[in-house]
Amino acid sequence: MGNASSMLTQYDIEEVQQHCNHAFSQQEIVSLYERFCQLDRNNGGFISAEEFLSVPEFAVNPLSQRLLRMVDGLNFKEFVAFLSAFSPHATLHQKIEFIFKVYDSDGNGKVTFTDMLDVLRDLTGTFISEKQREQVLTDVLDEAGYTKDSLMILSDFVKILGNSGLKIEVEVPVD
C-alpha cells in the first residue's frame, strides 16, 4: 500500500477486507483510508498515539490511555483490523477478544483482578469508592465462578461474556 499519500488499488482494498474478515465494505475501507490519511499528519504510513489523540471522541474516552497502547504505530491494515471489532459485522468472539485486549494491558494473555479493577477505576472515576469498586468486581467474579485470585485468559472472557446473553454493539462511523 506504500505510503499514506498513495491511492488504494482494488487489490489493496480486497487485501484489507480479507485481513479484517470482511467487517467493512469496499466503500467503507476507502472512507477509512481517507480518515487514516487525515490522521497520519507526517505521512509516515502509520498513526502515532499523539495523532490518535487528535480525534476528540478518542481523547475523551475514559479508556483512551489503554487504547493508545493498542493503537500506537498502526499502519492502515492494522488500523482497519483494530476498528473491525467495532463493526456491526464483527462476531461476538471478535468483540470479546478486543475487550480482553483492553483489560490485558501488559499483553501477557492473562487478566488479573487488578487489571479488571484498573479498567473499572478508569470507567467510574470518582463516582464510586475504591471499596465499592472492589465489592462490585468481587461479586461479578463470584457470580461467574471466579475469585479475586483467578487469572483469566481469553477463553474465560468468552465463557463469561458469550454465555451472558450480553449483546455487544459499538459502531465506528466511517464517514
C-alpha positions in Angstrom: 0.0 0.0 0.0 3.0 2.3 0.0 2.9 5.5 1.9 -0.2 7.1 3.2 -0.4 9.6 0.3 -0.7 6.9 -2.4 -4.1 5.7 -3.6 -5.5 2.3 -2.7 -5.7 -0.2 -5.5 -8.5 -2.7 -5.9 -6.0 -5.4 -4.7 -5.2 -3.3 -1.6 -8.9 -2.9 -0.8 -9.5 -6.7 -1.1 -6.4 -7.5 0.9 -7.6 -5.2 3.7 -11.1 -6.7 3.5 -9.6 -10.1 3.9 -7.4 -9.0 6.8 -10.4 -7.7 8.7 -12.6 -10.7 7.9 -14.9 -8.6 5.7 -16.0 -6.4 8.5 -16.2 -3.4 6.2 -17.4 -3.0 2.6 -15.0 -1.7 -0.1 -16.5 1.8 0.2 -16.1 1.8 3.9 -12.4 0.8 3.5 -11.9 3.7 1.1 -13.5 6.0 3.7 -11.4 4.6 6.4 -8.3 5.1 4.2 -9.2 8.8 3.8 -9.6 9.1 7.5 -6.3 7.3 8.1 -4.6 9.7 5.8 -6.1 12.7 7.6 -4.8 11.3 10.9 -1.3 10.4 9.5 -0.2 14.0 9.5 3.5 13.2 9.0 2.7 10.9 6.0 4.7 8.1 7.6 2.3 5.4 6.8 1.3 4.8 10.4 -0.6 6.7 13.1 1.1 7.7 16.4 -0.6 7.9 19.7 -0.4 11.7 19.5 -2.2 11.6 16.2 -5.0 9.4 17.6 -5.5 11.9 20.4 -6.4 14.5 17.8 -9.8 12.6 17.5 -12.0 14.3 20.1 -14.1 11.2 20.8 -10.9 9.2 21.4 -9.3 11.8 23.6 -12.2 12.0 26.0 -12.8 8.2 26.2 -12.1 7.1 29.8 -10.1 4.1 28.4 -8.1 6.2 25.9 -4.7 5.6 27.7 -5.3 1.8 27.5 -6.4 2.1 23.9 -3.4 4.2 23.0 -1.1 1.3 23.9 -3.1 -0.8 21.4 -3.1 1.7 18.5 0.3 3.5 18.7 2.1 2.9 15.4 -0.6 1.1 13.4 -0.3 1.0 9.7 -3.5 1.2 7.6 -4.2 -2.5 7.5 -3.7 -2.8 11.3 -5.9 0.4 11.8 -8.7 -1.3 9.9 -8.2 -4.6 11.8 -8.4 -2.6 15.1 -11.6 -0.9 14.1 -13.2 -4.1 12.8 -14.1 -5.1 16.4 -16.5 -2.1 16.3 -18.1 -3.1 13.1 -21.7 -4.5 13.2 -20.3 -7.3 11.1 -17.8 -8.4 13.7 -18.6 -11.6 15.6 -19.3 -11.7 19.3 -16.0 -13.6 19.7 -14.1 -10.8 17.9 -15.7 -8.2 20.1 -14.9 -10.2 23.3 -11.3 -10.7 22.1 -11.0 -6.9 21.7 -12.4 -6.3 25.2 -9.9 -8.9 26.6 -7.0 -6.9 25.0 -8.3 -3.7 26.6 -8.1 -5.4 30.0 -4.8 -7.2 29.3 -2.8 -4.1 29.3 0.6 -5.8 29.6 -0.2 -8.2 26.8 0.7 -11.3 28.7 -2.6 -13.2 27.8 -3.9 -13.1 31.3 -6.2 -10.7 33.2 -5.9 -10.3 36.9 -8.3 -8.8 39.5 -6.0 -5.8 39.5 -6.3 -5.4 35.7 -10.1 -5.5 35.9 -10.1 -3.1 38.8 -7.9 -0.7 36.9 -10.4 -0.7 34.0 -13.3 -0.2 36.4 -11.5 2.7 38.0 -10.9 4.3 34.6 -14.6 3.9 33.8 -16.1 5.1 37.1 -13.6 7.8 38.1 -14.6 9.3 41.4 -18.3 8.3 41.1 -17.8 5.3 43.4 -15.3 4.5 46.1 -12.4 2.0 45.7 -14.1 -0.2 48.3 -17.4 -0.2 46.2 -15.4 -1.0 43.0 -13.7 -3.9 44.7 -17.0 -5.2 46.0 -18.8 -5.0 42.7 -16.0 -6.7 40.9 -15.7 -9.4 43.6 -19.5 -10.0 43.3 -19.3 -10.2 39.5 -16.4 -12.7 39.6 -18.1 -14.8 42.3 -21.3 -15.0 40.2 -19.2 -16.2 37.2 -17.4 -18.8 39.4 -14.1 -16.9 39.7 -12.3 -15.4 42.7 -10.0 -12.4 43.2 -7.1 -14.7 42.7 -8.2 -16.1 39.4 -6.1 -15.4 36.4 -8.4 -15.1 33.4 -7.5 -16.0 29.9 -9.4 -15.2 26.7 -11.5 -18.4 26.9 -12.7 -17.3 30.3 -13.9 -14.0 28.9 -15.6 -15.8 26.0 -17.3 -18.1 28.5 -18.5 -15.3 30.7 -19.5 -12.7 28.1 -20.5 -15.2 25.5 -22.9 -17.0 27.8 -24.2 -13.9 29.5 -26.7 -13.0 26.8 -24.8 -9.8 26.5 -25.1 -8.1 23.2 -22.0 -6.0 22.5 -22.7 -3.3 20.0 -20.3 -0.4 19.4 -20.1 1.1 15.9 -17.4 3.3 14.4 -18.7 5.8 11.9 -16.6 5.5 8.8 -17.6 8.8 7.1 
